[in-house]
């Protein structure tokens, strides 16, 4: 009985670790995407400001 419970507990613990790792990876990807989007948006704004300054 104790062995079965320990196996169940170990599987449950490993599953929680796996989910946490996936969540951490997803969070890191989202953070990098947000950072990249910010850089892209800054570039677009810079180009728009340039055109406003010299062409309008």
Rosetta blueprint (number, residue, H / E / L):
1 X L
2 X H
3 X H
4 X H
5 X H
6 X H
7 X H
8 X H
9 X H
10 X H
11 X H
12 X H
13 X H
14 X H
15 X H
16 X H
17 X H
18 X H
19 X H
20 X H
21 X H
22 X H
23 X H
24 X H
25 X H
26 X H
27 X H
28 X H
29 X H
30 X H
31 X H
32 X H
33 X H
34 X H
35 X H
36 X H
37 X H
38 X H
39 X H
40 X H
41 X H
42 X H
43 X H
44 X H
45 X H
46 X H
47 X H
48 X H
49 X H
50 X H
51 X H
52 X H
53 X H
54 X H
55 X H
56 X L
